[in-house]
């Protein structure tokens, strides 16, 4: 389940902490990151879901036994003792009083499961996008009968991630049904409780399906480090425009550095050259930075910020839930 997703993401984060790739915002190339950092963010997301489910289990689950109208009148003086016995048998807490038509406990569980499903959808969607032919940075592991197309022999579809994404949508769709079912009349509901009978099993089933899909997707995930590096070079150095701007800013102020680098980027887009070549030929840049400094500033592997520290933090948080 979720712990398997965490374990695999932890392995990917450590294994690929030095694998550079494109970081994308609004589906456009933004800055270099590492695949290890992306996997660490998946890990942190899944770790938070494990923690949330454990906390919800401790805080929310409780026996419900109140008799016909919440008084346990039919059990006489034994009512409270029977609740305690039942709680002990089920290994659940005994609540202070019955809660049959106060459905906040159920609604909180539903909300948590909806977030778990949404978390799985985020990871699944990342994998689907990384597997696009034009991106080609990752693909699900091959297996007989898996991922093929009935019409197109060449295809390897990200079927586990797609399944997870579909299941997550269905799971999230159950949450508002359960929230709307909180409106329950007096001591026994006329409609709300009955609506839960279908929605709650479906929510658990679909959420489990989303987790299972992501578990399968990450378990055999194949990383194409060469293609990741190739995509970094796709914009002919423009992905390093921020790095160059920040190197120039202490010498001329950030607004002027931004204007200068933007002009250099426009030159690159209107020519066959790259940002390195244009920067080396620009008099303002050369008056500020040496050729060696320009080379260093435009190296994607040297502009990863705190990626390593973030990976370590994600791994540390995962180790905590392992031992809890």
Beta strands, then each sheet from edge to edge (+ up, - down):
strand 1: 20-25
strand 2: 28-34
strand 3: 62-63
strand 4: 93-94
strand 5: 138-139
strand 6: 222-223
sheet 1: 1+ 2-
sheet 2: 3+ 4+
sheet 3: 5+ 6-
end
